[in-house]
């Protein structure tokens, strides 16, 4: 642990960025990168920083792609468009950017995005060998004589967010497997596959099969990935990362009946209960089976699932069913937005629709606008609150600002027109 103490005692900007990366604070990584003075940094450090920025940008893009898909499935097309646009701007890899662009195109056609690109179907487990999304923390090139010490130290850092039992299995695995896993964290997939091929037959357990299957997903070899992941679960049915990755493969290959069957089998076995209910909710929502989608989603939440997309979906379904108090209670679970906390913007939008708590909603929208100054959605919401409060002059000023902006999304233009029409009525 002396290595950890030494590492975290440093306060220089590069070290701070490394710590943010290790903690998977992706937004913090990109923010720190913008503040970094790179003039006096050597090429090796700059290359390292570039890797951090690439991984952080792609991680944020994947999050926004997932949230955009949730929003689209639940009928919030404006939110979906914004999430997809954010993903396009954040993505560093060509494949992921194309996935985000394709999602935008599909949205315009009234279709859900097709999950064909390998990068678009990756889950955090694929990168990390766990369901917590452990990420890379690379360091300077290492002297071969010091490889054992540095490998152990890196493993200790990378495994810190894993469940202890699973982390211990990675820590005590054979040398070839550990080196292959570290190569995965550095996005060196070819090297990782070569190292996995050297793992002795006696050590090719469920964890090995999962990691090899995850690499097959990244390579777009979904049939081989399916075989490895199924084999891993046959050996060890409780290995969640393997099941999570298998769900992605089944979704990407359109094997929805098999996916639904696997989820229900897990529920019968009382395995991955919250996760399985959440994925069933998603399936029902895709089919527009709204009552089963809500029922499954609520069961997932009762099991402790805290996914914001699922909370948003359930709340919107409850609101559509005029179960307003329950919808509000769900949205109250969302974390506060902005630097000063306060209500989450989705909760604030609910209040605005219901004509209640307008002062708190206004503060939430102002906080959101401070975070996303170029997003016209928040200026529109502020104008709508002003109008609801009877502050017609202030509402008119905001609408004029919005109308002076070019290329507003179609949904926003319609809402701006509605506010403008209301202002002209009196």
Secondary structure, DSSP 4 states (H G I P E B T S, - for coil): -HHHHHHHT--SHHHHHHHHHHTT-HHHHHHHHHH---TT--HHHHHHHHHHHHHHHHHHHHHHHHHHHHHHHTT-HHHHHHHHHHHHHH--SHHHHHHHHHHHHHHHTT-PPP--SGGGG--HHHHHSSTT-------S---GGGHHHHHHHHHHHHTTTS-HHHHHHHHTS-HHHHHHHHHHHTT-HHHHHHHHHTS-GGG--HHHHHHHHHHHHHTT-HHHHHHHHHHHHHH-TT-HHHHHHHHHHHHHTT-HHHHHHHHHHHHHTT-SHHHHHHHHHHHHHHTT-HHHHHHHHHHHHHTT---HHHHHHHHHHHHHTT-HHHHHHHHTTSPPPSTT----HHHHHHHHHHT--HHHHHHHHHHHHHH-TT-HHHHHHHHHHHHHTT-HHHHHHHHHHHHTSSS--HHHHHHHHHHHHHHH--
